[in-house]
């Protein structure tokens, strides 16, 4: 019996065995765990430590449940880190990983590079500029391919990114995909046809089909053989019954027409056969659709509609096997590519140069012009051995390719010419900030209106986490998202008079959405207010947290006071104050913060701050401010009057801070 081996037709980053939501945090957290593991076990091997590492993952909350093969899970969870070069195959931390750990421990991600992206994002950008995928049948540079496609095509739709980008496994296929995308946009081809064309260009599929088409009597073993499943042939054996049931329907139609009542039971048999396949959801979407199985089987007219719409029932007999073979593999390809899409998007987004807008993926403003004229050259370089050699090493941008430079003169010239500007080198980053502020304005006028922010805060209070992820992002944990939406709420309340991008300390990605890090910063959000008729010049520290009960008392009382005290010591402005925001304010926390008015604070450099203004506030109050269109000047006056009150008890919070209905 012949053996048709599976051959890779696409690339992917990471592994589908490990969920990569909140990816920045998970990379940093795993690096910290691995650092601790190796410090405690310097003489042991990775093979010996795999089970122990799984236990550390479980203790930290990065995995849940109880894996049957802990060693296997430990390998799978760390494989993505090997892919991006922060650890090696033995799970030892590379110089790249050490840099990420250092940034996390220093809590310093501020930009210091020509792309004006965070320090960790720049490290990931360098890594992906070096990143290669090699297989027995191909070698390619996935991120370079993406840059090349975006430079040639201006953007990729989500479907193009999902189904076509990973097919770019060599120069010829990549150039062909560019041509096919242009045809797709001109409506002269389809995603499905492009996938089939790629499939039929591979000899193993041609050989498998020739075998399939030549057999007069097909067995389950034949379907297991031509399915080329990497895990087990058994996955494809149930398609023999699907094939037989479709043939039975074709024969019944030929003999008695599409209105035959026998089709009801035959179609029911087909749906039953489909339910036993591993991709039954996809096949059901075609053969059953939205009606329930019972409703469809009971209505011969609905069955007839399906039969007329599905070409497996209507193609000539001599084409039936080929079309069935295509169905079998097309849905496999699409399922695989969809599985990889989320992985690829998340890992490539670590570079912080991609934008996701209106179901399109583009390069951010500066990267677009930086890579515009050089992406093709970088793509054409045959430097795989060099890139493999330097992948785990700290090397500058210019060492990766002769076409990469830290001189931005040519970039500025392109920006000025195409955008009709006259920016100098000193002005270009100010212009990038203006671009980001425009993007922010679009965000708050569409996705994050006052009403939407009010709703998101309430969802967080109710811990409807999945809804929150859908509305904001799932590349940050809920506490980080809470800080972000509180900052947006206060931006609305402040009538946009403060600099949001400068104010929020939480790390933002290129789409101005939050992302989490393993170690937080100091004060969460700092809004700087200029002097007005209603209030003096001052800075406001917003401290937002989801902790409650005894945890709130233990983890928040000292840090909030310390943050404000140290901040006032540096700013030398006694008007600076803090607002502590949580879904629930513990009474002891409210009393402690209230009494900071009269309790001196000794700073780290020995300075004595005589008293501090810290206002505890329920997040439900923030929702009221949004709902009632409260302005910051009103809130500032209210808090100022409350601060001067003589009441130092919990009644102060209830009577003077809580908004009366």
C-alpha angles and dihedrals in degrees: 000000000000121000119219107199122211113246124194114256098176143026131237138181122231125352133290087223091078123054110229103199111136088021101174090054094046093050092050093043093050091049090053091049092048091048090053091045094053094042089056095042108031095155099046129090130241090248089058094047102045096098091045090051091051088054090052090051090052093048090052093049096244090121131027135200124028116289119220089217106035093174091054092048090050090054093047095047091053097041092088090056089053089051093057095042102244090119131021129234091277088053092247112147113256125214086262091056091047089056091053091049091049093051091048093049092047090046088223118133098145115139119267102159140082093261090057091226127134118284094249092047090053090053090052091046090055090047094052091046084060096039118118135174119210125187134169088263105032149013127205145156104237100193092043088050090053091050090049093050093046091049092049098038101029091224144009123227116227090256092050090049092047103043107020111031094064090052089068095100099145138011096267094048090046094053090046091052091053089055091046093051090055089050090048091054089050090053092241095120141015137231089249093053092049090052091049092048089053091048094050090051089067118087096215091061092047091051093046092051093047089055092045092049095046098055114097092196118035123204134193087257089058091055090047088052100048092042090070092203111182095215105041140339088227091077091069100040093088089064088074088072092046089052092049094048093051089050090051090053091048090052092048092051090049092050103038108010133248093294095061111134088218087072090074094067093036092053090047088054089052093052089049091051091049091052089063094058126094092237096044093135091061095044091046090053088062103035100035108017120175101337117091115254091249093050093047094049091048094054117066090188091059090048090051090052090053093048092051093047099047114073094206086076096045109037116105115268093252090059098041098091093047092050092048090049089052092049091050095054100031091062090046091052093047093048091050094046092048090051090052096044095076092046094048094046094050096046095044090047089063085080090066094217098103128090126203111203132153092350091306132113118216139158118265117254102269097036089050091061095036094057098031099099101024105046092087091051093049090046091052095050113111094211102127095128092050093048091049091051095052098034096103094036132091104247130157124251092258093057093061097064137355088234095059115089140172091215107102099186093105091046091053091048091054092047092049093047099046098035093040093237137133103216124164123213090262092051101047095080091048087055090051088054089052088052090052092049090054089051089049091051090053090050095052093045094051118018101017107039119152089263094049093048090050089053094046092051089053091049089053091049088053090044093235087157100169091056090049092051090051093050098043117011140297093219090087133051122248096259090054091047089050090056089048097051092044088054090050090048091053090046088058092045090051091055089241090289093133131066104258096186092052093040103055114078095189109103114258126203127223089277090055091248123132127260129187130237128200093245121037127223131242118274108010102221130010120192117190115209123197120220116277135167089268101049142007126251107286146143123239121210111205111199110190122185142161095209116119142174118015090345089063091052093047101042106031112036098070099037095050092050091045094049092052095042094051091044093053089047089058099038094042088212116126089194091072113105143168136237116204111206127190136146088249127024113211110225093233091052091051091050093047094050091045091054093051083086089077103026116092118228122214111212125216090260093051099260117142118225105199098208141345136214112227118166117199112211135180115230087232086067089056088053089053091051090053094045093048093042091238116184125222093241089061092047092047091053092047093051092045092055091045092050092055092052119115093224109107097171135089088269086072091065093045096044105035108025105036111083111244116232 
